Amino acid sequence: MSISLSDRETRLRQTTRDFVDELIPWEVEAEMNHGELPSDVAKGHHDRAAELGLTSINMPESMGGPGYTMMEQSLIQEQSGRVTNALGWVVSTGPSWIEDVVTDHQMERWIRPTVDGDIHECYAITEEGAGSDVDGIAATARRDGDNYVLDGEKWHVTSANLAAYVFFQAKLTEGPNAGRHVLFFVDMDTPGVECVRVPEYAHTYAHHHWEMRFTDVRVPLENLVGTEGDGMSFSHAWFRYERLMIAARCCGAAERLIEEASAFANDREAYGSKIADYQAIQFMLADSLTELWAARLMTYETARAIDAGADLKIQHARCSMAKLYASEMANRVADRAVQIFGGRGFMRENVAERFYRELRVDRVWEGTSEIQRIIIADQLRKRGPGPLIG
Ligand SMILES: Cc1cc2nc3c(=O)[nH]c(=O)nc-3n(C[C@H](O)[C@H](O)[C@H](O)COP(=O)(O)OP(=O)(O)OC[C@H]3O[C@@H](n4cnc5c(N)ncnc54)[C@H](O)[C@@H]3O)c2cc1C
């Protein structure tokens, strides 16, 4: 089976690929400077992405976005995954999951400036005691007149250092919806919002992952997303989307690694021959390419099915399968690429070393591999294999 692309999709993929090829030469500088690039360079990348229609790529036209199909978004994200150090994150995504419930006020205050690239958001869901088990969160919200009062501590809040506002998930402590989840827009400069710690992670990104504390934070009722009790459904919609995009980026990363490792193997000599002549090296590349093709087909096919209006539960299971397989595939490919590069593959200036560290989190965030298997197994028991794999 192969997936054919329309002329428009082919063009979009090539445009993104050409743009990402402009980012790749900046990887090592970012790696050696805590993920940062000179501000004029970073701004240039952002402006260029905007000019090419590669910002807020998931936002529908109704919210001021480009209205790309899921297939088009997957093709774009696949290419953005080819560059390390999160330089590809300049190809941005916004909170598209909010489309059905966003109010005029929220649209003007937060969403439109986000789509225009003027401000950025971050997500505070995970806590020290609750990651996979999101329902275990201890953060609270209670109604007090025209306000909600929010309390809690959150971990791993990605891009918090660059964000103007945070989506804060909590459980209601009182009222008719006590115990149910709620989600709020919270401006980062609201009194009571603080950064507790900026931990170091395995990758070298300009986007930091804060530990945050929310103490007696008062937000007006209009900051509530949707209605009381809706909180979890938004998280599920976001997880579903982001899992497919992780799969796409992992495919891009694997393709880059295969290209780079192949080029090195064709050049490097040992014992009087190119190492590409040795079957041990050829087999690592052959396995990598085969697995990449499988992951790419899963990703594209899932995207096509979403565009065709597939049942939501089937979408959910397929996004999990694509994320599970593609993230584990990319980690295997990165491991083999390090091996092919030999000692060079252990140097931070080498793409294989950086991807070897960076891709590891794709088996953890937006649901660990174990959680993806639980979702897939649950759907398999309920529906049988047919509807899930077509
Ligand atoms: C770099 C980074 C950025 C992140 N960004 C954000 C962010 O922006 N916002 C946010 O809210 N969160 C963020 N996260 C959190 C991320 O989503 C969680 O780390 C992830 O969901 C796993 O939760 P946990 O770390 O608490 O692990 P745990 O849930 O404690 O899991 C630990 C281990 O137990 C396994 N496990 C758990 N339950 C089961 C089960 N039922 N069956 C079998 N095995 C199980 C897991 O698979 C894992 O192997 C980020 C994490 C990282 C590392």
The ligand as a MOL file (V3000), in Angstrom:
LIG
                    3D

  0  0  0     0  0            999 V3000
M  V30 BEGIN CTAB
M  V30 COUNTS 53 58 0 0 0
M  V30 BEGIN ATOM
M  V30 1 C 9.9010 17.1390 28.6550 0
M  V30 2 C 8.4990 16.9870 29.1580 0
M  V30 3 C 7.5610 17.9570 28.8460 0
M  V30 4 C 6.2520 17.8430 29.3270 0
M  V30 5 N 5.3440 18.8400 29.0670 0
M  V30 6 C 4.1630 18.8590 29.7100 0
M  V30 7 C 3.2960 19.9860 29.6250 0
M  V30 8 O 3.5630 20.9540 28.9160 0
M  V30 9 N 2.1610 19.9870 30.3530 0
M  V30 10 C 1.8100 18.9370 31.1450 0
M  V30 11 O 0.7740 19.0010 31.7770 0
M  V30 12 N 2.5910 17.8260 31.2280 0
M  V30 13 C 3.7620 17.7770 30.5420 0
M  V30 14 N 4.5970 16.6740 30.6410 0
M  V30 15 C 4.1870 15.5510 31.4670 0
M  V30 16 C 4.0000 14.2430 30.7110 0
M  V30 17 O 2.8060 14.2630 29.9760 0
M  V30 18 C 4.0470 13.1130 31.7500 0
M  V30 19 O 5.4030 13.0250 32.1810 0
M  V30 20 C 3.5760 11.7900 31.2120 0
M  V30 21 O 2.1980 11.8060 30.9400 0
M  V30 22 C 3.8490 10.6480 32.2130 0
M  V30 23 O 3.4530 10.9890 33.5040 0
M  V30 24 P 4.4810 10.8130 34.7330 0
M  V30 25 O 5.7650 11.4380 34.3530 0
M  V30 26 O 3.8340 11.3080 35.9570 0
M  V30 27 O 4.7170 9.2620 34.8430 0
M  V30 28 P 3.7950 8.2200 35.6370 0
M  V30 29 O 2.3810 8.4060 35.2640 0
M  V30 30 O 4.1440 8.2790 37.0750 0
M  V30 31 O 4.3100 6.8640 35.0270 0
M  V30 32 C 5.5260 6.2510 35.4680 0
M  V30 33 C 5.6520 4.9160 34.7670 0
M  V30 34 O 4.5260 4.0830 35.1100 0
M  V30 35 C 3.8650 3.6520 33.9510 0
M  V30 36 N 2.4350 3.5250 34.2140 0
M  V30 37 C 1.6020 4.4430 34.7670 0
M  V30 38 N 0.3540 3.9590 34.8270 0
M  V30 39 C 0.3960 2.7130 34.2880 0
M  V30 40 C -0.5770 1.6920 34.0450 0
M  V30 41 N -1.8670 1.8750 34.3490 0
M  V30 42 N -0.1820 0.5450 33.4810 0
M  V30 43 C 1.1230 0.3550 33.1370 0
M  V30 44 N 2.0810 1.2720 33.3360 0
M  V30 45 C 1.7190 2.4450 33.8990 0
M  V30 46 C 4.1620 4.7140 32.9010 0
M  V30 47 O 3.9990 4.2170 31.5960 0
M  V30 48 C 5.6090 5.0250 33.2400 0
M  V30 49 O 6.4390 4.0790 32.6650 0
M  V30 50 C 5.8830 16.7300 30.1190 0
M  V30 51 C 6.8470 15.7490 30.4100 0
M  V30 52 C 8.1350 15.8680 29.9400 0
M  V30 53 C 9.1540 14.8130 30.3060 0
M  V30 END ATOM
M  V30 BEGIN BOND
M  V30 1 1 1 2
M  V30 2 1 2 3
M  V30 3 2 2 52
M  V30 4 2 3 4
M  V30 5 1 4 5
M  V30 6 1 4 50
M  V30 7 2 5 6
M  V30 8 1 6 7
M  V30 9 1 6 13
M  V30 10 2 7 8
M  V30 11 1 7 9
M  V30 12 1 9 10
M  V30 13 2 10 11
M  V30 14 1 10 12
M  V30 15 2 12 13
M  V30 16 1 13 14
M  V30 17 1 14 15
M  V30 18 1 14 50
M  V30 19 1 15 16
M  V30 20 1 16 17
M  V30 21 1 16 18
M  V30 22 1 18 19
M  V30 23 1 18 20
M  V30 24 1 20 21
M  V30 25 1 20 22
M  V30 26 1 22 23
M  V30 27 1 23 24
M  V30 28 2 24 25
M  V30 29 1 24 26
M  V30 30 1 24 27
M  V30 31 1 27 28
M  V30 32 2 28 29
M  V30 33 1 28 30
M  V30 34 1 28 31
M  V30 35 1 31 32
M  V30 36 1 32 33
M  V30 37 1 33 34
M  V30 38 1 33 48
M  V30 39 1 34 35
M  V30 40 1 35 36
M  V30 41 1 35 46
M  V30 42 1 36 37
M  V30 43 1 36 45
M  V30 44 2 37 38
M  V30 45 1 38 39
M  V30 46 1 39 40
M  V30 47 2 39 45
M  V30 48 1 40 41
M  V30 49 2 40 42
M  V30 50 1 42 43
M  V30 51 2 43 44
M  V30 52 1 44 45
M  V30 53 1 46 47
M  V30 54 1 46 48
M  V30 55 1 48 49
M  V30 56 2 50 51
M  V30 57 1 51 52
M  V30 58 1 52 53
M  V30 END BOND
M  V30 END CTAB
M  END
